[in-house]
Amino acid sequence: MKLIVISGRSGSGKTIALHVLEDLGYNCIDGVPYQLLEQLIDTVDPKDNKIAVTLDIRNMPTEVDEIKQLVEALQKKVELEIIYIDALTSELIRRYSETRRLHPLSKQKHSLSQALELEKEMLAPLQALSAFSIDTTALSVHNLNEHLKIYLQGSTKSNLLVIFQSFGFKHIHPQDADYIFDVRFLPNPYWEKNLKEYSGKDKLIQDYLSAFPLVKETITNIENLFLTWLPHLEQNNRNYVTIAIGCTGGRHRSVYVTEQIAARFKHKYQIQIEHKCLKE
């Protein structure tokens, strides 16, 4: 029997993740008190061998030792996998302001920012035990769905999921990136009047940047680095690797370089492309 526990801070997207797992054939239960988890497993028909539950501060132990004991007890009975979902505190505050919902810890007379930071501290032990972690700060519902489906389903390609991200240093710093590359030294189309309004996905920008040997050399160097590293990361049982490419605004150079590098790996690995500062 396989049990997937979805955890993370309030507002990060746990309910959406649970819906994805339901679509994949998991029996899903939202908000099971941790005291009842073992009883739940004992009463489930072994034929229903895929179960997913959410576990957050409303229904989990508050002490680190209790969390570890719970995980150890579950691991003795089932194949346990923990998925942790989070986002930047500023983004969670924005989401709460839109929904006007109360944070579960607000009842303890904490401000929203205090409640979120306390929640992060309380969930840290569970995050440390997670097999897969997702930062939903800049993810759409569609992208979150894809993240989970690719991770859980796999494909005929390598089991390693390689996530390529573009971003702008003046807007955001990727919290979930394993590797970050700064391409602000490349020629900037922003300063060309007839190119400024386009993005790295447009042919005009692509033609402009591809004409510079330095751009081609940079892309090839990054490609060669990961042609060497990715097989070793995969052998080390890594499930996913996030590679972020940043320029100043996250619209031209980083988008182009990200698209070009991702295209070179798509035939061997599962890939996901995210443009964090580009509205699509």
C-alpha positions in Angstrom: 0.0 0.0 0.0 1.2 3.5 -0.9 0.5 6.5 1.3 1.2 10.0 0.1 1.2 12.8 2.7 0.8 16.3 1.3 1.9 19.0 3.6 2.9 22.7 3.5 1.9 26.1 4.7 -1.7 27.3 4.4 -2.5 28.8 1.0 0.4 27.1 -0.8 -1.8 24.7 -2.9 -2.3 21.5 -0.9 -6.0 21.1 -1.8 -5.1 21.5 -5.5 -2.4 18.9 -5.2 -4.9 16.5 -3.5 -7.3 17.0 -6.5 -4.5 16.0 -8.8 -3.9 12.8 -6.9 -7.6 12.1 -6.9 -7.5 12.3 -10.7 -4.6 9.9 -10.8 -6.6 7.2 -8.9 -5.7 7.9 -5.3 -8.2 7.7 -2.5 -7.9 11.2 -1.1 -8.8 12.5 2.4 -8.4 16.1 3.4 -7.5 16.9 6.9 -7.1 13.5 8.7 -6.0 14.0 12.3 -2.6 12.5 12.7 -3.9 10.4 15.7 -6.2 8.5 13.3 -3.7 7.9 10.4 -2.5 4.6 11.6 -6.1 3.4 12.3 -7.1 4.6 8.8 -4.4 2.5 7.2 -5.4 -0.5 9.2 -9.0 -0.3 8.1 -8.4 0.3 4.4 -8.8 -2.6 2.0 -5.3 -3.5 0.8 -6.7 -3.6 -2.7 -7.2 0.2 -2.4 -3.5 0.5 -2.4 -3.1 4.2 -3.2 -4.1 6.7 -0.5 -3.3 10.4 -0.2 -4.0 12.7 2.8 -3.2 16.3 3.7 -1.4 17.0 6.9 -0.9 20.5 8.2 -0.8 22.4 11.5 -4.5 21.8 12.1 -4.1 18.1 12.3 -0.5 17.2 13.0 1.8 16.9 16.1 3.5 20.0 17.4 6.6 18.4 18.7 9.5 17.3 16.5 9.9 13.9 18.2 6.1 13.2 17.7 6.4 14.0 14.0 9.4 11.6 13.6 7.6 8.9 15.5 4.6 9.3 13.4 6.6 9.0 10.2 8.5 5.9 11.5 5.3 4.2 12.5 3.8 4.8 9.1 6.9 3.6 7.3 6.5 0.2 9.0 3.1 -0.3 7.6 3.1 1.4 4.1 5.2 2.8 1.4 5.2 6.4 2.6 6.0 9.5 0.5 5.8 13.1 1.7 5.2 15.9 -0.8 5.8 19.4 0.6 4.2 22.5 -1.0 5.2 26.0 -0.1 5.5 29.6 -1.5 7.1 32.8 -0.5 5.6 34.4 2.6 4.8 37.6 0.6 2.9 35.5 -2.0 0.9 33.7 0.8 0.0 37.0 2.3 -1.3 38.2 -1.1 -3.4 35.0 -1.5 -4.9 35.5 1.9 -5.7 39.1 1.2 -7.6 38.0 -1.9 -9.6 35.3 -0.2 -10.1 37.1 3.1 -9.8 33.8 4.9 -8.3 33.5 8.4 -5.1 31.7 8.9 -5.4 28.7 11.3 -3.0 30.3 13.8 -4.8 33.6 13.8 -6.9 32.4 16.7 -3.7 32.6 18.8 -3.7 36.3 18.2 -0.9 36.3 15.7 -0.7 38.7 12.8 -0.8 36.9 9.4 2.9 37.3 8.8 3.7 36.0 12.3 1.3 33.1 11.8 3.0 32.2 8.5 6.5 32.3 10.0 5.4 30.2 13.0 3.7 27.7 10.6 6.9 27.5 8.6 8.9 26.7 11.8 6.4 24.1 12.9 6.4 22.3 9.5 10.2 22.3 9.1 10.7 18.8 10.4 8.1 17.4 7.9 9.7 19.4 5.1 13.0 17.9 5.9 11.5 14.4 5.5 9.8 15.2 2.2 10.7 13.3 -1.0 9.4 16.1 -3.3 9.2 19.8 -2.6 7.4 22.4 -4.8 7.5 26.2 -4.6 4.2 27.5 -6.0 5.1 31.2 -5.7 5.0 31.7 -9.5 3.2 28.6 -10.6 -0.2 28.5 -12.2 -2.7 25.8 -11.2 -1.8 24.2 -14.6 1.9 24.2 -13.9 1.4 22.7 -10.4 -0.7 19.9 -11.9 2.0 19.2 -14.4 4.7 19.2 -11.7 2.8 16.6 -9.7 1.7 14.4 -12.7 5.2 14.2 -14.2 6.7 13.4 -10.8 4.2 10.7 -9.9 3.6 9.1 -13.3 7.1 9.2 -14.8 7.5 8.4 -18.5 9.4 6.3 -20.9 12.2 8.9 -20.7 14.6 9.2 -17.8 12.8 9.4 -14.4 14.7 12.6 -13.6 12.5 15.7 -14.0 14.6 18.7 -15.1 12.8 22.0 -14.4 14.2 25.0 -16.3 13.3 28.4 -15.0 13.9 32.0 -16.3 13.6 34.9 -13.9 14.6 38.5 -13.4 17.0 39.5 -10.6 15.2 42.7 -10.0 11.9 41.0 -9.5 12.4 37.6 -7.8 15.0 35.1 -6.5 14.0 31.5 -7.1 13.6 29.7 -3.8 13.5 26.2 -5.2 16.5 26.4 -7.6 19.3 23.9 -7.3 21.5 25.8 -9.7 21.3 29.5 -10.7 23.1 31.1 -13.7 23.4 34.8 -14.2 23.3 35.8 -17.9 23.2 39.6 -17.3 26.6 39.8 -19.1 25.0 38.9 -22.5 23.9 41.6 -25.0 20.6 43.1 -23.8 17.7 43.5 -26.4 16.0 45.9 -23.9 18.2 48.7 -25.1 17.2 48.2 -28.7 14.1 50.4 -29.3 12.5 48.0 -31.8 13.1 45.0 -29.6 12.2 46.2 -26.1 8.6 45.2 -26.1 9.2 41.6 -27.3 10.3 38.6 -25.2 12.8 35.8 -25.5 10.1 33.6 -27.1 9.7 35.9 -30.0 11.6 35.4 -33.3 13.0 39.0 -33.3 14.7 38.5 -30.0 15.8 35.0 -30.9 17.4 36.2 -34.1 19.1 39.1 -32.3 20.6 37.0 -29.5 21.6 34.0 -31.7 23.8 36.4 -33.8 26.2 36.8 -30.9 28.9 34.1 -30.5 29.0 34.8 -26.7 25.4 33.8 -26.4 25.9 30.6 -28.3 29.0 29.8 -26.2 27.2 30.5 -22.9 24.3 28.1 -23.9 26.8 25.4 -25.0 28.8 25.7 -21.8 25.7 25.3 -19.6 24.6 22.4 -21.7 27.9 20.6 -21.4 28.0 21.1 -17.7 24.6 19.3 -17.2 25.4 16.7 -19.8 28.1 15.7 -17.4 26.2 16.3 -14.1 22.7 15.1 -14.7 23.5 11.4 -15.1 25.3 11.5 -11.7 22.5 13.3 -10.0 20.1 10.7 -11.4 22.3 7.8 -10.1 22.1 9.5 -6.7 18.3 8.9 -6.7 17.4 12.5 -7.4 13.8 12.9 -8.5 14.1 16.4 -10.0 16.6 19.2 -10.5 15.7 22.8 -10.9 18.0 25.0 -13.1 17.3 28.8 -13.0 18.6 31.3 -15.6 18.4 34.9 -14.6 18.8 38.3 -16.3 17.9 41.7 -15.2 14.1 41.8 -16.0 13.5 38.1 -16.8 12.0 38.9 -20.2 14.6 38.7 -22.9 18.0 37.0 -22.3 17.0 34.5 -19.5 13.9 33.5 -21.4 15.8 32.8 -24.6 18.7 30.9 -22.9 16.2 28.9 -20.9 14.2 27.9 -24.0 17.4 27.0 -25.9 18.9 24.8 -23.1 15.6 23.1 -22.4 15.3 22.1 -26.1 18.6 20.4 -25.9 17.5 18.1 -23.1 13.9 17.4 -24.0 14.6 14.2 -25.9 16.4 12.5 -22.9 14.8 13.9 -19.8 11.4 14.9 -18.6 11.5 18.7 -18.7 9.3 21.6 -17.5 9.8 25.2 -18.5 8.7 28.1 -16.3 9.1 31.8 -17.0 8.7 33.4 -13.6 8.6 37.0 -14.9 6.9 36.5 -18.2 3.1 36.8 -18.4 1.8 34.2 -20.9 
